[in-house]
Amino acid sequence: MRRFGGQKAQEIEWLIQTLPITLVEANKEPTREAARVKVTRPMAYADCFAVALARIKKTELYTGDPEFKLVEKGIKIVGL
């Protein structure tokens, strides 16, 4: 929105809503797991939530962000 304006942001929001994405509530379980990651790794808190969700769901985490190499032993990282 900062870069391209409100109209473009709305278009992107609509596009995202058409994708097969499931929103997951940041309730107690993922928040606690994200906090455990944050305490042990110097990662952004939002990234810790991604790690937490991958652990909880026992699934792979797809990313190109090299910061996730910090947690490679705990979950399977795809795309590094």
ZIJO-V301319 format. One record per backbone hydrogen bond with DSSP energy under -1.0 kcal/mol. CO is the residue of the C=O (numbers start at 1). NH is the residue of the N-H. Records with the same first field share a line. If there is no record, write none. Layout:
CO->NH, NH
This chain:
1->5
5->9
6->10
7->11
8->12
9->13
10->14
11->15
12->16
13->17
16->19
19->21
25->27
27->31
28->32
29->33
30->34
31->35
32->36
33->37
34->38
35->39
36->40
37->41
41->43
44->48
45->49
46->50
47->51
48->52
49->53
50->54
51->55
52->56
53->57
54->59
61->78
65->68
66->69
67->70
68->71
69->72
71->74, 75
76->61
78->63
